[in-house]
Amino acid sequence: MSDTTPTRRESGCGDDVLDAVLIGGGIMSATLGALLSTLAPDWSIALFERLGEPAAESSHPWNNAGTGHSGMCELNYMPDPADGSTAAGIAEQFALSRHFWSALAGRGSLAEPDTFVTSTPHVTAVFGERDIAYLRQRFATLRELPAFSSMEYTEDRAVIAAWAPLLVRGRADHEPMAATRHTAGTDVDFGALTRSLLATMAEAGNAVRLHREITGLTRDRDGLWTVRGRDLDSGREFRVRTRFVFVGAGGYALRLLQRARLPEVRGYGVFPLGAQFLRTDNLEVVAEHHAKVYSQADVGAPPMSVPHLDRREVAGATSLLFGPYATFSTRLLRHGKLTDLFTTLRPHNIVPLVAAGLRNLNLVRYLLSQLTASRRAKFAQLQRFYPTADAADWELIQAGQRAQLVKPDGRFGGVLQFGTELVTGADGSIAGLLGASPGASIAPSIMRELLDRCFPERRYEWSASLAELLPEPGATVGGDSAARALPYH
């Protein structure tokens, strides 16, 4: 997408007061931009992205695994196999995402969902008696919930081989294994989705500005925000004034919220984690794997590091992806700077950061083991899933960078939080998103919460459109049949 110029309103680089400024060109800002452009067609909105293309960071299809997170196969969402509440909640949120995309497509405002969503069964595979007992109980718990009523379970190797042949071929006959499968799973190209959502915003007459780096946020005496930035093409400084600011800048979000002097992020810090994947485009191998297969994470591994062997559909081509392998850098974005982490340090967040580190020594040891692992050792992890894998077929690729949130905690000093957190100012004039997975999959649900917090006075005015685009919880998931009824291919 090129730098777009709106046809009906100011470009977002003048002195007029805008209704909303969105910072960052990823899935979060794109979702909010498309939503506000639909709900408030008379609003003036501008989005600023510092890179030369949208969706170039975490939303890029090769910077994430593309899983439509719905709790079907991700064991990290259900550490207690008797408690399916988190998995059910994520399933509900992802169903809302699918509903939102379908509703926009039905209006002609978004590309058809089959251009960025591919039906891909979600499989969980475990090995050894302890993990089999866990998976058996997890299945029994989820099977009673409407969103998972079509989930299948087996310990029969022939059945597993039919679901995912690569898992079984070459494996020792005596090794016990079990698997679950849910055929309503999806693979999502979040890059293509982001670009389509931004097109929705631009077609409504709003501005999408690329190569614009935001450098500061200031609350003015009149209650408006001044957003300062730099045009990276010309080197010129610019500023805009706006009634509302959304900071969806990924790893840079905390730094910008700190610069805005937002008291709600006092004591917050970030811990950067990166990832690598093994990838193959060998058509013979790809043709035999038609699922996303998740398993248990290693001891000490962060929750988002559960190993998985994924079928990916990106730009009309099919590949397999295995990982992730954790990496570490002081960059907070893949296209960031080595000084990024240090720019977020403040006297009030040092103690929470140190405390969180001391409470997560297993994570530190895990990271060290990952950083020192050879390519041969990494490939051996793939062979745990795919025993007959040929190293010549696979290349190691660098994926995205995540800034995990560290929050102050009165009891422990600081806690490392995995997940996504929406932060809003007291008066609702500014909001930001911190953290990581499953954020992209549940972006519409997050934006519904943002509307509730930041624009409560507009709820009545927007109620009819919201009932169509983002219905209340419980209205979109009535079981597997409700998910399958949505127009996905």
Secondary structure per residue as TSV (DSSP state, phi and psi in degrees):
chain	resnum	aa	ss	phi	psi
A	1	M	-	360.0	131.5
A	2	S	-	-85.0	169.2
A	3	D	-	-64.0	115.5
A	4	T	B	-94.2	147.7
A	5	T	-	-114.5	120.3
A	6	P	-	-67.5	152.9
A	7	T	S	-98.6	-18.2
A	8	R	S	-113.3	-8.0
A	9	R	S	-152.3	179.1
A	10	E	-	-64.5	154.7
A	11	S	-	-78.4	-9.3
A	12	G	S	89.4	17.0
A	13	C	S	-132.1	22.9
A	14	G	S	-118.3	-157.6
A	15	D	S	-97.5	-7.1
A	16	D	S	-66.2	150.8
A	17	V	E	-83.6	123.6
A	18	L	E	-88.0	157.3
A	19	D	S	-78.0	-33.3
A	20	A	E	-155.0	141.0
A	21	V	E	-120.1	130.1
A	22	L	E	-114.0	129.6
A	23	I	E	-109.3	120.3
A	24	G	-	110.2	138.4
A	25	G	S	-108.2	34.1
A	26	G	S	-99.6	-167.4
A	27	I	H	-63.0	-32.1
A	28	M	H	-69.7	-53.7
A	29	S	H	-63.0	-37.2
A	30	A	H	-64.1	-40.9
A	31	T	H	-63.3	-46.4
A	32	L	H	-66.4	-39.0
A	33	G	H	-62.4	-44.4
A	34	A	H	-65.6	-39.8
A	35	L	H	-65.5	-49.0
A	36	L	H	-67.0	-34.8
A	37	S	H	-64.2	-29.5
A	38	T	H	-82.2	-43.3
A	39	L	H	-72.9	-36.2
A	40	A	-	-129.2	73.6
A	41	P	T	-64.0	-15.0
A	42	D	T	-91.1	-2.3
A	43	W	-	-76.9	151.2
A	44	S	-	-101.4	122.1
A	45	I	E	-132.2	140.3
A	46	A	E	-133.7	137.8
A	47	L	E	-115.4	136.3
A	48	F	E	-121.4	128.7
A	49	E	-	-127.7	131.0
A	50	R	S	-77.6	-23.4
A	51	L	S	-86.7	171.8
A	52	G	S	-83.4	-1.1
A	53	E	S	-148.7	152.9
A	54	P	S	-76.9	164.9
A	55	A	S	54.8	38.9
A	56	A	-	-97.5	-6.4
A	57	E	S	-106.3	-121.6
A	58	S	T	-63.5	-23.9
A	59	S	T	-82.2	-9.1
A	60	H	S	-63.4	137.3
A	61	P	T	-60.9	-24.4
A	62	W	T	-98.1	4.4
A	63	N	S	-99.8	4.4
A	64	N	S	-148.8	170.5
A	65	A	-	-87.3	-5.2
A	66	G	-	72.2	11.5
A	67	T	B	-72.8	127.4
A	68	G	-	-75.9	92.5
A	69	H	-	-63.8	116.9
A	70	S	-	-140.4	13.9
A	71	G	S	75.3	5.0
A	72	M	S	-75.3	-37.0
A	73	C	S	-128.3	-8.0
A	74	E	-	-86.2	103.8
A	75	L	G	-67.9	-25.1
A	76	N	G	-66.1	-17.7
A	77	Y	G	-84.4	-0.4
A	78	M	-	-147.7	64.3
A	79	P	S	-61.9	-31.4
A	80	D	S	-97.2	110.6
A	81	P	T	-65.7	-10.5
A	82	A	T	-93.2	-4.5
A	83	D	-	-120.5	103.5
A	84	G	-	-99.1	15.9
A	85	S	H	-65.8	-43.0
A	86	T	H	-66.7	-45.4
A	87	A	H	-59.7	-41.8
A	88	A	H	-65.3	-38.9
A	89	G	H	-63.8	-42.2
A	90	I	H	-68.1	-37.6
A	91	A	H	-59.9	-42.2
A	92	E	H	-63.2	-43.1
A	93	Q	H	-67.3	-40.0
A	94	F	H	-70.1	-33.8
A	95	A	H	-61.9	-36.2
A	96	L	H	-65.2	-38.7
A	97	S	H	-59.8	-47.1
A	98	R	H	-61.9	-39.7
A	99	H	H	-62.7	-44.9
A	100	F	H	-61.1	-47.5
A	101	W	H	-62.9	-41.4
A	102	S	H	-65.4	-39.1
A	103	A	H	-65.4	-42.3
A	104	L	H	-64.6	-42.3
A	105	A	H	-62.1	-38.9
A	106	G	H	-63.7	-28.4
A	107	R	T	-81.3	-8.5
A	108	G	T	81.0	14.7
A	109	S	S	-95.9	-8.3
A	110	L	S	-141.0	150.8
A	111	A	-	-58.8	154.7
A	112	E	-	-59.5	138.5
A	113	P	G	-55.5	-28.1
A	114	D	G	-71.4	-2.6
A	115	T	G	-85.1	-13.0
A	116	F	T	-136.7	-5.8
A	117	V	E	-122.9	129.9
A	118	T	E	-122.2	130.4
A	119	S	E	-63.5	120.8
A	120	T	-	-144.2	113.5
A	121	P	-	-54.6	143.3
A	122	H	E	-102.7	122.2
A	123	V	E	-120.8	139.6
A	124	T	E	-113.6	128.3
A	125	A	E	-125.1	133.6
A	126	V	E	-131.6	159.8
A	127	F	E	-133.3	135.2
A	128	G	S	97.3	150.3
A	129	E	H	-63.2	-37.9
A	130	R	H	-63.2	-47.7
A	131	D	H	-72.0	-28.9
A	132	I	H	-65.3	-41.9
A	133	A	H	-62.1	-39.9
A	134	Y	H	-61.9	-49.4
A	135	L	H	-65.3	-35.8
A	136	R	H	-61.7	-43.3
A	137	Q	H	-71.8	-37.1
A	138	R	H	-59.7	-44.7
A	139	F	H	-61.0	-44.8
A	140	A	H	-60.8	-36.5
A	141	T	H	-70.4	-49.5
A	142	L	H	-69.8	-33.2
A	143	R	T	-59.3	-22.2
A	144	E	T	-84.7	-9.1
A	145	L	S	-95.3	139.9
A	146	P	G	-55.0	-40.5
A	147	A	G	-67.8	-15.4
A	148	F	G	-119.9	17.6
A	149	S	T	-65.6	-19.6
A	150	S	T	-97.9	7.2
A	151	M	-	-66.1	141.7
A	152	E	E	-113.0	151.5
A	153	Y	E	-133.1	142.0
A	154	T	E	-155.1	151.3
A	155	E	-	-117.0	9.8
A	156	D	-	-86.9	118.9
A	157	R	H	-61.5	-35.3
A	158	A	H	-63.2	-38.2
A	159	V	H	-69.1	-44.5
A	160	I	H	-60.6	-40.3
A	161	A	H	-62.5	-33.2
A	162	A	H	-70.8	-35.1
A	163	W	H	-74.3	-43.2
A	164	A	-	-151.0	84.4
A	165	P	H	-56.4	-34.5
A	166	L	H	-64.4	-25.2
A	167	L	H	-68.4	-31.3
A	168	V	H	-99.2	-34.9
A	169	R	T	-59.8	124.6
A	170	G	T	82.4	1.0
A	171	R	-	-83.2	144.4
A	172	A	-	-59.1	135.7
A	173	D	T	-62.6	-28.8
A	174	H	T	-85.1	-7.1
A	175	E	-	-78.2	119.3
A	176	P	-	-73.0	143.2
A	177	M	E	-152.2	159.3
A	178	A	E	-147.4	161.4
A	179	A	E	-153.0	153.1
A	180	T	E	-119.0	156.5
A	181	R	E	-142.0	141.2
A	182	H	E	-132.3	116.4
A	183	T	T	-77.2	-7.4
A	184	A	T	-88.5	9.7
A	185	G	-	-68.5	166.1
A	186	T	E	-140.3	155.0
A	187	D	E	-111.8	133.5
A	188	V	E	-123.5	129.7
A	189	D	-	-90.3	92.9
A	190	F	H	-69.6	-22.4
A	191	G	H	-67.0	-49.2
A	192	A	H	-62.5	-39.5
A	193	L	H	-62.9	-44.4
A	194	T	H	-59.7	-45.9
A	195	R	H	-63.3	-37.0
A	196	S	H	-68.0	-40.1
A	197	L	H	-64.6	-38.9
A	198	L	H	-68.0	-33.8
A	199	A	H	-63.8	-37.8
A	200	T	H	-58.2	-44.9
A	201	M	H	-65.0	-45.7
A	202	A	H	-66.3	-38.6
A	203	E	H	-66.2	-21.4
A	204	A	T	-81.1	0.2
A	205	G	T	96.2	11.7
A	206	N	-	-99.0	162.6
A	207	A	E	-95.2	135.4
A	208	V	E	-119.8	107.2
A	209	R	E	-107.7	119.5
A	210	L	-	-99.0	163.5
A	211	H	S	56.6	35.1
A	212	R	E	-120.0	112.9
A	213	E	E	-97.8	123.1
A	214	I	E	-83.8	128.3
A	215	T	E	-112.1	-16.0
A	216	G	E	-166.4	155.7
A	217	L	E	-134.1	129.6
A	218	T	E	-133.9	131.5
A	219	R	E	-85.9	122.7
A	220	D	-	-87.8	165.5
A	221	R	T	-63.1	-26.8
A	222	D	T	-84.1	5.2
A	223	G	S	90.8	-8.4
A	224	L	-	-84.5	165.3
A	225	W	E	-107.9	137.0
A	226	T	E	-101.5	122.4
A	227	V	E	-106.1	120.5
A	228	R	E	-106.6	144.8
A	229	G	E	-159.6	-177.5
A	230	R	E	-133.8	132.9
A	231	D	E	-79.1	111.2
A	232	L	T	-73.4	-14.5
A	233	D	T	-79.0	-45.1
A	234	S	T	-99.1	-18.4
A	235	G	-	82.5	0.4
A	236	R	-	-79.9	145.5
A	237	E	E	-82.2	149.7
A	238	F	E	-143.2	164.8
A	239	R	E	-147.3	148.6
A	240	V	E	-135.1	155.0
A	241	R	E	-112.2	143.7
A	242	T	E	-150.9	156.8
A	243	R	S	-83.4	-24.7
A	244	F	-	-143.8	141.0
A	245	V	E	-127.2	132.8
A	246	F	E	-117.4	126.5
A	247	V	E	-104.0	98.8
A	248	G	-	-114.6	48.2
A	249	A	-	-97.0	23.8
A	250	G	G	59.3	-128.5
A	251	G	G	-63.7	-18.9
A	252	Y	G	-89.4	-1.6
A	253	A	H	-63.4	-44.8
A	254	L	H	-61.7	-42.4
A	255	R	H	-60.2	-41.7
A	256	L	H	-69.3	-38.4
A	257	L	H	-67.1	-34.1
A	258	Q	H	-64.3	-43.1
A	259	R	H	-65.3	-27.1
A	260	A	T	-78.2	-2.6
A	261	R	T	57.7	42.0
A	262	L	-	-78.3	115.4
A	263	P	G	-64.5	-24.1
A	264	E	G	-65.4	-17.1
A	265	V	G	-106.0	12.0
A	266	R	T	-62.2	130.4
A	267	G	T	88.5	-11.1
A	268	Y	-	-74.8	144.4
A	269	G	E	-139.3	176.9
A	270	V	E	-133.5	148.9
A	271	F	E	-123.3	111.8
A	272	P	E	-78.7	137.2
A	273	L	E	-135.3	133.3
A	274	G	E	-111.4	-177.7
A	275	A	E	-152.7	150.7
A	276	Q	E	-120.7	157.1
A	277	F	E	-133.2	153.4
A	278	L	E	-91.9	136.0
A	279	R	E	-131.8	141.1
A	280	T	E	-131.5	140.8
A	281	D	-	-112.7	11.3
A	282	N	-	-62.3	114.4
A	283	L	H	-64.3	-32.4
A	284	E	H	-66.7	-39.6
A	285	V	H	-71.0	-47.1
A	286	V	H	-58.4	-37.8
A	287	A	T	-64.2	-16.7
A	288	E	T	-98.6	-0.6
A	289	H	-	-127.4	112.9
A	290	H	-	-122.6	47.6
A	291	A	S	-159.0	168.2
A	292	K	E	-107.0	118.5
A	293	V	E	-113.2	116.8
A	294	Y	E	-107.6	154.6
A	295	S	-	-141.9	-166.9
A	296	Q	-	-78.8	144.3
A	297	A	-	-76.9	155.2
A	298	D	-	-65.7	155.9
A	299	V	T	-60.1	129.4
A	300	G	T	89.8	-11.9
A	301	A	-	-72.8	145.3
A	302	P	-	-65.3	154.6
A	303	P	G	-56.1	-32.8
A	304	M	G	-81.6	4.3
A	305	S	G	-100.0	20.0
A	306	V	-	-61.9	132.0
A	307	P	-	-70.1	142.4
A	308	H	E	-152.3	146.3
A	309	L	E	-112.4	109.8
A	310	D	E	-115.4	137.4
A	311	R	E	-83.0	129.9
A	312	R	E	-120.7	140.4
A	313	E	E	-121.0	107.5
A	314	V	E	-133.1	122.1
A	315	A	T	53.8	39.8
A	316	G	T	81.0	0.4
A	317	A	E	-113.8	150.1
A	318	T	E	-113.8	135.4
A	319	S	E	-139.9	170.7
A	320	L	E	-116.1	144.6
A	321	L	E	-130.8	134.4
A	322	F	E	-130.2	140.2
A	323	G	E	158.0	-154.6
A	324	P	E	-91.0	160.6
A	325	Y	E	-110.2	123.1
A	326	A	E	-69.5	141.3
A	327	T	E	-128.9	165.1
A	328	F	-	-134.5	138.2
A	329	S	-	-154.1	152.6
A	330	T	S	-80.8	-0.4
A	331	R	-	-69.4	144.6
A	332	L	S	-101.1	-9.2
A	333	L	S	-135.8	155.0
A	334	R	T	-59.0	-38.5
A	335	H	T	-99.7	38.3
A	336	G	S	-99.9	-161.2
A	337	K	-	-119.0	153.9
A	338	L	T	-64.5	-18.2
A	339	T	T	-86.7	-2.5
A	340	D	H	-53.8	-51.3
A	341	L	H	-58.1	-40.5
A	342	F	H	-69.9	-24.6
A	343	T	H	-72.8	-13.0
A	344	T	T	-94.5	-6.9
A	345	L	-	-74.7	132.5
A	346	R	-	-136.4	156.8
A	347	P	T	-54.3	-32.8
A	348	H	T	-82.8	-9.6
A	349	N	T	-113.3	1.9
A	350	I	H	-65.0	-47.4
A	351	V	H	-62.8	-47.6
A	352	P	H	-58.2	-38.5
A	353	L	H	-65.7	-45.6
A	354	V	H	-65.0	-43.6
A	355	A	H	-62.1	-42.2
A	356	A	H	-64.2	-37.8
A	357	G	H	-63.6	-43.0
A	358	L	H	-66.9	-30.9
A	359	R	H	-80.7	-9.3
A	360	N	T	-125.4	46.1
A	361	L	H	-64.1	-31.1
A	362	N	H	-61.2	-37.7
A	363	L	H	-66.4	-40.9
A	364	V	H	-61.1	-45.5
A	365	R	H	-64.1	-38.8
A	366	Y	H	-62.2	-44.8
A	367	L	H	-61.6	-42.2
A	368	L	H	-62.0	-41.1
A	369	S	H	-66.3	-36.1
A	370	Q	H	-70.0	-39.9
A	371	L	H	-68.3	-29.1
A	372	T	H	-96.1	-2.8
A	373	A	-	-70.1	136.4
A	374	S	-	-77.6	167.1
A	375	R	H	-62.1	-34.8
A	376	R	H	-62.9	-41.5
A	377	A	H	-65.7	-38.3
A	378	K	H	-66.5	-40.1
A	379	F	H	-66.1	-32.2
A	380	A	H	-62.4	-31.0
A	381	Q	H	-68.0	-37.8
A	382	L	H	-62.1	-40.1
A	383	Q	H	-67.7	-17.9
A	384	R	H	-63.7	-34.2
A	385	F	H	-86.3	-43.1
A	386	Y	-	-129.3	83.4
A	387	P	T	-58.0	-31.4
A	388	T	T	-98.3	17.6
A	389	A	-	-59.5	143.4
A	390	D	-	-105.9	121.1
A	391	A	G	-57.9	-28.4
A	392	A	G	-66.7	-19.0
A	393	D	G	-84.5	-12.9
A	394	W	-	-117.5	139.7
A	395	E	E	-120.3	148.0
A	396	L	E	-90.5	124.9
A	397	I	E	-121.0	149.8
A	398	Q	E	-87.3	131.9
A	399	A	E	-103.1	-158.5
A	400	G	E	-79.0	171.5
A	401	Q	E	-109.9	134.7
A	402	R	E	-118.1	144.2
A	403	A	E	-110.0	96.5
A	404	Q	E	-71.2	141.5
A	405	L	E	-83.3	134.6
A	406	V	E	-113.9	124.1
A	407	K	E	-114.9	146.3
A	408	P	E	-66.1	146.0
A	409	D	E	-141.5	124.9
A	410	G	T	-61.2	-30.3
A	411	R	T	-86.3	-43.4
A	412	F	T	-107.1	-4.9
A	413	G	E	91.9	-46.7
A	414	G	E	-167.5	145.7
A	415	V	E	-129.1	141.3
A	416	L	E	-86.2	119.7
A	417	Q	E	-108.9	126.0
A	418	F	-	-100.5	131.1
A	419	G	S	131.2	-166.1
A	420	T	E	-119.6	135.4
A	421	E	E	-130.0	128.9
A	422	L	E	-90.8	125.6
A	423	V	E	-113.7	131.6
A	424	T	E	-129.5	147.6
A	425	G	-	-70.4	162.2
A	426	A	T	-60.0	-35.0
A	427	D	T	-97.2	3.0
A	428	G	S	78.3	9.6
A	429	S	S	-85.5	-8.1
A	430	I	E	-145.7	144.5
A	431	A	E	-147.0	153.4
A	432	G	E	-148.1	159.0
A	433	L	E	-119.0	128.4
A	434	L	E	-123.0	153.0
A	435	G	E	99.2	-162.5
A	436	A	-	-140.6	-143.4
A	437	S	T	-46.9	141.8
A	438	P	T	-95.7	34.7
A	439	G	G	-46.8	-51.9
A	440	A	G	-58.9	-39.8
A	441	S	G	-68.5	-25.8
A	442	I	G	-116.8	23.5
A	443	A	H	-54.9	-45.2
A	444	P	H	-60.1	-37.2
A	445	S	H	-64.5	-41.0
A	446	I	H	-62.2	-40.9
A	447	M	H	-70.9	-29.7
A	448	R	H	-63.9	-41.4
A	449	E	H	-63.9	-39.2
A	450	L	H	-60.9	-42.8
A	451	L	H	-60.6	-41.2
A	452	D	H	-61.6	-40.1
A	453	R	H	-79.8	-40.5
A	454	C	H	-98.4	-24.0
A	455	F	-	-132.3	50.0
A	456	P	G	-61.5	-29.3
A	457	E	G	-71.7	-13.4
A	458	R	G	-96.9	-4.1
A	459	R	H	-59.6	-40.7
A	460	Y	H	-67.4	-45.0
A	461	E	H	-60.3	-37.0
A	462	W	H	-95.8	2.3
A	463	S	H	-59.6	-41.2
A	464	A	H	-65.3	-45.3
A	465	S	H	-66.8	-38.8
A	466	L	H	-65.9	-35.7
A	467	A	H	-61.8	-30.4
A	468	E	H	-82.4	-43.5
A	469	L	H	-86.2	-44.9
A	470	L	S	-135.5	72.9
A	471	P	-	-62.9	159.5
A	472	E	-	-63.6	157.6
A	473	P	T	-53.7	140.1
A	474	G	T	94.7	-15.0
A	475	A	S	-89.5	-9.2
A	476	T	S	-112.8	-21.2
A	477	V	-	-117.9	105.4
A	478	G	S	-116.5	18.6
A	479	G	S	124.8	179.3
A	480	D	H	-60.0	-35.4
A	481	S	H	-62.6	-34.2
A	482	A	H	-65.2	-40.8
A	483	A	H	-66.5	-41.6
A	484	R	H	-70.2	-22.1
A	485	A	T	-70.8	-18.4
A	486	L	S	-70.9	150.9
A	487	P	S	-78.7	75.7
A	488	Y	-	-120.8	146.9
A	489	H	-	-124.9	360.0
